[in-house]
């Protein structure tokens, strides 16, 4: 019995602790790396492209809003960060610039 207790308290058990910590944290670190490259980084890239599209809007561009309405930019208010969209001949509505989902090709 005394020999068993002596083996349980031997320094050899502590030497392998660093290796087991590495094998414990390695999968967690790999998960975060995979999540970053497959979820976070592409989302940041799309957000930068959308922000660039919003800053490059100009009068006459055909756009679609987040609500699905198609219109033509009739005016831009840089100070209040708004755009005025024209729908049809007479209807003009103000939207926040951030409410523009994207440009539509003129075809």
ROLUM-336707 format. One record per residue (C-alpha): x, y, z; residue number from 0; chain. Coordinates in steps of 0.001 Angstrom, whole numbers. Example, Ala and Ser with C-alpha at 12.3 -4.5 7.8 and 13.67 -1.06 7.14 Angstrom:
2
<pt <12300, -4500, 7800>, 0, A>
<pt <13670, -1060, 7140>, 1, A>
# end
This chain:
107
<pt <0, 0, 0>, 0, A>
<pt <2809, 2385, 833>, 1, A>
<pt <4497, 1676, -2516>, 2, A>
<pt <1273, 2574, -4360>, 3, A>
<pt <1044, 5937, -2578>, 4, A>
<pt <4665, 6652, -3342>, 5, A>
<pt <4064, 6059, -7057>, 6, A>
<pt <995, 8320, -7057>, 7, A>
<pt <3079, 11168, -5622>, 8, A>
<pt <6068, 10654, -7903>, 9, A>
<pt <7326, 13593, -9991>, 10, A>
<pt <6718, 11649, -13222>, 11, A>
<pt <2981, 12395, -13025>, 12, A>
<pt <3636, 16137, -13024>, 13, A>
<pt <6010, 16041, -15994>, 14, A>
<pt <3265, 14988, -18404>, 15, A>
<pt <965, 17841, -17307>, 16, A>
<pt <2355, 20327, -19852>, 17, A>
<pt <1659, 17968, -22720>, 18, A>
<pt <-1889, 17306, -21580>, 19, A>
<pt <-2559, 21074, -21352>, 20, A>
<pt <-1390, 21455, -24938>, 21, A>
<pt <-3637, 18674, -26145>, 22, A>
<pt <-6521, 20261, -24227>, 23, A>
<pt <-6119, 23801, -25606>, 24, A>
<pt <-5073, 22923, -29173>, 25, A>
<pt <-8583, 21898, -30366>, 26, A>
<pt <-10094, 25031, -28792>, 27, A>
<pt <-7546, 27275, -30512>, 28, A>
<pt <-8139, 25469, -33812>, 29, A>
<pt <-11895, 26002, -33446>, 30, A>
<pt <-11403, 29748, -33005>, 31, A>
<pt <-9079, 29899, -36030>, 32, A>
<pt <-11611, 28034, -38179>, 33, A>
<pt <-14483, 30236, -36976>, 34, A>
<pt <-12429, 33352, -37742>, 35, A>
<pt <-11539, 32318, -41303>, 36, A>
<pt <-14949, 30894, -42248>, 37, A>
<pt <-17338, 33285, -40462>, 38, A>
<pt <-15819, 36493, -39086>, 39, A>
<pt <-13390, 37406, -41877>, 40, A>
<pt <-15864, 36970, -44776>, 41, A>
<pt <-18474, 39003, -42874>, 42, A>
<pt <-15970, 41834, -42363>, 43, A>
<pt <-15116, 41722, -46081>, 44, A>
<pt <-18810, 41963, -47070>, 45, A>
<pt <-19302, 44817, -44621>, 46, A>
<pt <-16370, 46763, -46114>, 47, A>
<pt <-17720, 46214, -49647>, 48, A>
<pt <-21193, 47389, -48589>, 49, A>
<pt <-19741, 50488, -46896>, 50, A>
<pt <-17725, 51277, -50036>, 51, A>
<pt <-20871, 50870, -52157>, 52, A>
<pt <-22783, 53259, -49873>, 53, A>
<pt <-20081, 55932, -50091>, 54, A>
<pt <-19913, 55637, -53890>, 55, A>
<pt <-23661, 56231, -54455>, 56, A>
<pt <-24476, 59096, -56800>, 57, A>
<pt <-27520, 60712, -58345>, 58, A>
<pt <-29091, 58525, -61007>, 59, A>
<pt <-27991, 55162, -59581>, 60, A>
<pt <-30717, 52494, -59527>, 61, A>
<pt <-30799, 50858, -56069>, 62, A>
<pt <-32824, 48444, -53958>, 63, A>
<pt <-33604, 49106, -50299>, 64, A>
<pt <-33510, 46616, -47441>, 65, A>
<pt <-37319, 46503, -47680>, 66, A>
<pt <-37157, 45394, -51322>, 67, A>
<pt <-38194, 48678, -52966>, 68, A>
<pt <-36475, 49585, -56234>, 69, A>
<pt <-35815, 53226, -56959>, 70, A>
<pt <-33486, 55758, -58537>, 71, A>
<pt <-31415, 58123, -56419>, 72, A>
<pt <-32819, 61594, -56959>, 73, A>
<pt <-30754, 63397, -54333>, 74, A>
<pt <-28189, 62817, -51593>, 75, A>
<pt <-27954, 64683, -48269>, 76, A>
<pt <-24400, 64113, -46996>, 77, A>
<pt <-24984, 66051, -43762>, 78, A>
<pt <-27937, 63956, -42532>, 79, A>
<pt <-26720, 60765, -44268>, 80, A>
<pt <-29953, 60450, -46259>, 81, A>
<pt <-30839, 59727, -49862>, 82, A>
<pt <-33990, 60665, -51727>, 83, A>
<pt <-35259, 57890, -53950>, 84, A>
<pt <-37595, 58441, -56855>, 85, A>
<pt <-40272, 55845, -57527>, 86, A>
<pt <-42177, 56374, -60758>, 87, A>
<pt <-42811, 59913, -62018>, 88, A>
<pt <-43930, 61846, -58953>, 89, A>
<pt <-43143, 59849, -55814>, 90, A>
<pt <-39955, 60730, -53903>, 91, A>
<pt <-39146, 59230, -50488>, 92, A>
<pt <-36254, 59900, -48100>, 93, A>
<pt <-34280, 56934, -46777>, 94, A>
<pt <-31255, 56618, -44568>, 95, A>
<pt <-28230, 55782, -46625>, 96, A>
<pt <-27769, 52616, -44563>, 97, A>
<pt <-31208, 51394, -45739>, 98, A>
<pt <-29811, 50846, -49258>, 99, A>
<pt <-29124, 47136, -49755>, 100, A>
<pt <-27320, 47432, -53082>, 101, A>
<pt <-27059, 48835, -56566>, 102, A>
<pt <-29044, 47326, -59422>, 103, A>
<pt <-27596, 47042, -62901>, 104, A>
<pt <-29296, 49259, -65477>, 105, A>
<pt <-30590, 46753, -67988>, 106, A>
# end
